[in-house]
């Protein structure tokens, strides 16, 4: 094998190695980009859940404060659980 063939063979190996490195680099960057998109979507969903639970916490806190009042407690029990006094009759119309 003369020098020219060896250089040509080395050059072919170098080209293949460079091509593999470029393809590997593109694959790694693309894979990281997909992972980043998935994580951003998950973060957005978690923020929505945080907002939902904060609103629910405000609602439940207000309900607990209102239930400390005997009048509201009686009204809530009548409406929500269809409770009534012993001398009353309740008719539920749907």
C-alpha positions in Angstrom: 0.0 0.0 0.0 1.5 3.3 -1.0 1.3 6.6 0.8 -1.5 8.0 -1.3 -3.8 5.0 -0.6 -3.1 5.2 3.1 -3.9 8.9 3.2 -7.1 8.2 1.2 -8.0 5.4 3.6 -7.3 7.6 6.6 -9.3 10.3 5.1 -12.3 8.0 4.5 -12.1 6.9 8.2 -11.9 10.5 9.3 -14.9 11.3 7.2 -16.9 8.4 8.6 -15.9 9.4 12.2 -16.9 13.0 11.6 -20.2 12.0 10.1 -20.9 9.7 13.1 -20.0 12.5 15.5 -22.2 15.0 13.7 -25.2 12.5 13.6 -24.6 11.7 17.3 -24.5 15.3 18.2 -27.7 16.1 16.4 -29.4 13.1 17.9 -28.3 14.2 21.5 -29.5 17.8 20.9 -32.8 16.6 19.5 -33.3 14.3 22.4 -32.6 17.0 24.9 -35.0 19.4 23.1 -37.8 16.8 23.3 -37.1 16.3 27.0 -37.1 20.0 27.6 -40.5 20.3 25.8 -42.0 17.5 27.9 -40.8 19.2 31.1 -42.2 22.5 30.1 -45.6 21.0 29.5 -45.5 19.2 32.8 -44.5 22.4 34.6 -47.5 24.2 33.0 -49.8 21.4 34.1 -48.5 21.6 37.7 -48.9 25.4 37.8 -52.5 24.9 36.7 -53.0 22.4 39.5 -51.5 24.7 42.0 -53.9 27.5 41.0 -56.8 25.1 41.2 -55.9 23.9 44.7 -55.2 27.5 45.9 -58.7 28.5 44.7 -60.2 25.4 46.4 -58.3 26.3 49.6 -59.8 29.8 49.6 -63.3 28.4 49.0 -63.0 25.8 51.8 -61.5 28.3 54.2 -64.4 30.6 53.7 -66.8 27.7 54.1 -65.2 26.7 57.4 -65.4 30.3 58.7 -69.0 30.5 57.7 -69.8 27.1 59.4 -68.7 28.6 62.7 -72.0 30.6 62.7 -74.9 28.4 64.0 -77.4 30.0 61.6 -75.2 29.2 58.6 -74.4 25.7 59.9 -78.2 24.9 60.1 -78.8 26.3 56.7 -75.9 24.4 55.2 -77.1 21.1 56.8 -80.6 21.6 55.5 -79.5 22.4 52.0 -76.6 20.0 51.6 -77.7 17.0 53.7 -81.5 17.4 53.6 -81.7 17.5 57.4 -84.7 18.8 59.2 -86.1 19.3 62.7 -88.2 16.6 64.3 -91.5 18.5 63.8 -90.8 19.3 60.1 -91.5 17.4 56.8 -89.2 18.0 53.8 -90.2 17.4 50.3 -87.4 17.3 47.7 -88.5 18.2 44.2 -86.2 17.5 41.3 
